[in-house]
């Protein structure tokens, strides 16, 4: 292919057989925008799919070639879970690769990317100059995860003999869109306002704590606010429970409230530089919480907000009011909350966790905590999520086409946001990601031998 021929952007079909997945990285509307801006410098091909929220005909109608073969593509966009047998040597991929936290199970795929001279740009690493992510599903994940967490809360209470109106929420993928889910929640809000006993718990306040105030947390709060909770600060919780009040409460849990250094304080600059000096005080608050939403970004260098030993001690010695944990961050098996030992999917989003034995149990048992943990939550409302994501990604593709992935100076031609997001390039880990080498050396050979290279 000549350097003057159009840059071809391919859209890979998501792995429909492995997971509930109908999202797309680019909508037809945004492809039309790119066609208008870039003209004959770009063309698009897309693999056919049965479940995609925008059907093949939507793309064909705007001149996108629908075909199985993506070998002519220079850039390949997808969302999640690229397996070795789907990779094409030498291409540039944009994907949530789940390798940047040295996740052991994904080191073999990182080895494949390097061995096959593939350039990987991870959406999770596209940030502005202040380090804020600019391409994300976070808000959509928060919205979907909050609906599923409220549904799990209602199902649990009802199963344990405390009927709760929230159990009437449907699996989120059964709503036509986010607006339909919100409308149902508004109906339930009106019922709870007229008859507070339908909340299921009437003898003490029902407090949902929200750890993390970024995109995920904002999306979750948007949904929870539809139930008109009262806001309570962490230091006010003891007095609230002594007051005899009941009803629904929202308790924001920013880092300044949940993290402490050895002197019992919190300093944002110190935490950014030395996170290992900090521990979580969230276990101290568990006796006051009926629900916990984990919306924090977590990586191995950060303290766990709910570690196993502290969770067990809180469960042993305090009131066991915690009913449900919505782990919207979802980093099993050793992420920020000990209870997320595994991730479910949108068909099976919950399991129970026994803090005393650190074991998973069937959902909705007594003396356990129900955990809602799904690693592709925004797939539950795929159209809303895709429209929002595509709008964020669209203009980055203009930069990628102008930089020309076929050029030997491709990386140098990229704006800094995309250079920062480049994990591998033509067989080399990029400088920002050299720390992955030790995990790559340690885990990739062992996992490949144990499970085969195609099982990532």
N, C-alpha and C positions, 0 to 999 in steps of 0.2 A: 504494500500500500504506500503511495507516495506521500511525502510530507504535506503536499498541498490539498490532498483529498479531505473530505469532511471528517471531523472527529466523530466517531460513532459511540454513542452512549447506550449501553445495554441495561435492561432492567431484568434481573433474575427472578424467576418464580420462587416464592418462599417455600419452605419445606412443609407442605400441607399435610403430608402423611404423618409427620412427627409431632406437630403441634397445631392447635387451633391458631391459624394465622391467615388473615385476609388483608393485612395492611399493605400499602405500597409506599415506596420512597418518593415517587413523583406522580402527581395527579395529571390527568389529561389537560386540565386548564393551565397548569404550570408548564407543561411541555409546550403548549401553544405559545406561552410567553417566551420561552427560550427559543423557539423557532422564529418568532418575530424579531428578537434581539440579535440572534446569531446568524440567521439566514442560512445560506448554503454551507456555512462552516461547520454545521452539526447535523447529524441524523440520529434517529432513535430506532432501536429494535427491542422487542419485549418477548419474553417467553410466554406461551399460553398458560393459563391457569384456570382451574375450575372454581376456586373459592374467592378469588380476589374481589375486593369491594368495588373496584372499577373493573368492569368486564372487558374481555379482549376487544369487543366491538367498539367500546368507548375510545380505545387507543387507535384502532384501525381507522376510525372515522376522521382522525386528525393527521393521518399520514404516517403513523408509526407502523413499522413492519412487525408483524406478529409471527415469530418463528422460534423453533426450539434451539437452533444453533446460535451461540453468542460468540463464536470464535472471531468474528470480524470486529467485535467491540473493542474500543480502546479503554474505555471506562465501564465498569460494571457496578451498578448500584443495587443494593439489596438491603434488607433490614437485619436479619439474624441468621446465625447457624449455617455457616458455610462449611460443608464437609469436603474432605480431600478429593473425592471422586467428582466433585462439582467444579473444582478449580481449573482455571485455564492458565497455563504458564505465561509469565511475562506481562500479565494484565495489571491494571490498576483497579483495586476494589475499594468501594466505600461501604462500610458495614459496621454494625456493632459486633466486634470480634470477640469481646470478653477475654482478652489476653493481657491487658495492661496492669491487672492486679496480680499477675503471676499465678492465675488460677491453674492448679495442677492438671486438671482434666483437659485444659485447652492448650497446653504446651505442645502436644503433637501437631496441632493445626498451625501453630506459630512456626514450628520447624518446617512444615510443608511450605508455608509462605516464603520462607527464606530459601529453601532448597530450589524452589521453582521460580525464583527471581520475580516474585509478585510484589507490587507496591500496595501496601495496606494503609488506608486512611480511615481512622476510627472516628465515627461521629462523636463519640464520647469525649474526644480530645479537641474538637473544634471549639475554640474559645476566643473571647475578645482579649484585649490587652490587660484587662483586670482579672483574667482567669475565669470569667463567667461563660458557661456553655451557651452556644448560640444555635445548636441543632440538637433537638431533644424531644423525647416523648414524655418527659417528666410530668408535665401538668396533666396530660391525658392519663398517664398511669395513676396519678393521684386521684383523679376523678373516678376512674374505674375501680381502683382499689378501695376507695371509701365506700362505694356502693356495695361491693362484695363483703367488706368488713361489717357494715351495718346489717347486711343480710345474714352473715354468720352469727352475729350477736343475737339477732332475733330468733334464728333457728336454735341456737344453743339454749337460750332461756326457755323457749317453748318446749324443747325436748326434756328439759329438767323440771317441767311443771310450773313455769312462770310465763304464761302466754304473753308474747310480745308482738305487736303489730308489725314490727320491722321484718319478721319472718316472711311477710307477704311480698317482699321485694323479689323480683325475678332474677335469674342468672343474667348478668349484665348484657351478654350477647343476644338475649331475647328482646331487648329494647331496639326499636328502629334506629335510634340515635340518642345522643346525650340529652336532647330536649325532652324526649319521651321518658327517660329515666328520671330527670328532674321533675317532670310533671307528676309522676307517681309518688316521688318523695314529698312533693307538696301536698298531695292528698293525704299521705300518712301523717305529715306534720299537722294538718287540720284535725285529724282524728285524735292525735296525741294531745293537742291543745284542749280539745273538748273533754277527753277522758284520759288523764295522765296515768291511770292504772294500766293502760295498754302498753306502757313502756316496759312492763314486766317486773321492774324493781321499784318498789314504792317505800321501802323503809330506810333508805339512805340515798344520798345524791349519786347520780350516775355521771361519772367524770370520764371523759375521753381525753387522754394526753396525746399531744402531737409533738414528737421529736423530729426536728428538722423544719426549717422555714423556707427552703428553696422552692424550685418549681414543683416538685412532687408534693411537698407540704402545702403549697398554695392551692394545688388542684384538689387535694383532700379536704382542706378547709372550706373551699368553695361549695363542695357537696354537703359537708356537715352543717354549714351555716343555714342550709335550707330547712333544718329542723329547729331553728331559732334557739340555740343553746345560750345559756349565760356564760360569760367568760370569767374564769377564775385564775389567779396567779398561783404558782406552786407554793409560795410561802403562806397563802391564805387557806390552803387545804385543811390543816388541822381545825381551824376555827369553823370552816364550813361544816365539817362533820360533827362538830359539837353543837352547831346551831339548830339541828333538827330539820333543816331544809331538805327538800327532795327535788326531783326534776333532773333535767339534762344540762350538763356543764361541759365547756370546752376549756382545756388547760394547755396553753402553748408552752413548749419545753425547749427554748433556745439553748444554745451551747452555754451561755452565761448562767443558766439555771441548772444544767445537768452535769457540767464538768467542773472538777476541782483539782487544784495542784496540791502538793504536800502541805502547803500553808492554809489550805481551805479556801483559796481564792481562785479567780479566773481572770486571765489577761489574754486578750485575743492575739496580740503579737507573740507572746510567749508560746501560746498553744500552736500557732502556725509554725513556729520554728522548732518547738520541742514537744510534740504531742505525747511523747512517751512519759512526760512528767505528770500527766493527768489521768484521773480515773473518773468513772461515772457515779453520780449520786442518784441515778434513776431508781435503783433498787430500794432506796429509802422511801420513794414516793409510791411504790407499788400498792401498799395497803389502801391507798385512796383512789386508785384507778379501777374502773370497770372495763375500759378499753385503752389500748395503746397503739398508736400509729407510728411505725418506724419509717421515717421519711428521710433519714440522714444519708449522705454520701459516705461510704465507708471503704477504707483500704487498710491493708495490714499494719501500717504504721500508726493508725489511730486507735484509741482505746475503744473497747466494746462497750456499748451503752447498757447492755444487759448481759453480763457474763454469767456463765453457768453457776459458779459457786455462790455468787451474790444473789442470783435468782433463787437458788435452793434455800439459802438462809432466810430470805424474805418470805418465802412460802412456808417455811417451818415455823417462823416466829411471829408473823403478822397476820392480820385478817386476810382471808383469801377472797378478795372482791374481784380480782382481775378475771374477766370472762373471755376476752378475745384480744389477740395481738394481730393487727394488720401489718405484716412486714412488707411494706411497699418498696423497700430497697432490695430485699431478697438476695442475699449473698450466702447461700448454704454451701457447705455445712458448718463453716466456722466464721460466719460474718458477725455483724454488730449485735445481734440478739441470739442467745444460745438456743432459743426454742425453735428456730428455723433450721431443723436438721435436714430438710429436703425441700424441694419446690414442687408444688402440684401444677396443675394446668387449669384452664378455665372451666373444664368439665368437672374437675375434682380439685377445687381450690383450697380445701381445708383439711386439717387433721388436728388431733389433740396432742398436747405435750405435757408430760408429767415432770415438773421441776425437781421432784425428789429423786427420781431414778434416771433422769435425763434420757427418756425414751419417748418414742412416738406411740400414740394410741389412736383407736378409732374416734371419729369426731363425736363431740357432744356427750362426753362422760362427766360424771361428778369427780371433784377433786383434781381436775386437770384444767388446762388452759387451751382454748381453741385458737389455732394459728391459721391465718389466711396468708398464704405465700405462693405467688405466681410470678414467674420471671418475665412474662410478656403481657403484663396487665392491660396495656393500652390496646392490645389486640381485641379486647372485648367490645370496644366501640370503634371499629376499624375505620369507618369513613371519617368521623370527626378527627381521629388521631392522624390519619393520613393527610387530610387537608392542612392541618396545623403544621405537621412535620415538613411536608413538601414546600410550604411557603418559606420555611426557614432554610431549606437546602437549596432552593432554586438558584439564588444568585451566586452561591459558591460554585455551581456548575459552570457559570459564565467564566469565572476565573480559571477553572480547570481546563476548559476548552481553549481559552486564550493562552494558557501556559503550554499547551500542546504536550500531552503525555508521551508522544513519540519523540520528542526532542531530547537530546542529551542534557540540555539545561533545564529540564522540566522542574526540578525542585527549586532551582534558583529563580525561575520565573514565577513561582507561586507567591501569593501574599502570605504574610507571616502566620495568619490563622490556619491555613492549610498546611504549611510546613510544620507547625507545631503538632498537627494531627497525624503526621506521617510516621507510622510505627516501623515499617520496613520499606526498603526501596532497593530493588534490583539485587537482592541477596544479602542486604546488610541491615542490621538494626540501626535505627537512627539515634543520634547522640542522646536525645531525651530519654530513650528507652533502653540504654545499655544495661540498666539494672535488671532487665529481664533475662540476661544471659545466664545467670546462675540458676534460676528456676528452669530455664530451657535445658541446660545441661543435666540438671538433677531429675526432672520429671519426664521429659519427652521420651527418652529411650525406654524407661521402665513402663510407661503407660502404653507405648506402642507395642512392646513385646507382650504385655498382658492382654491387650484388648484389640490389637490390630489397628493399622493406621487409618482405616476407613470408619472407625467407630466414634470419632470425636463429636 
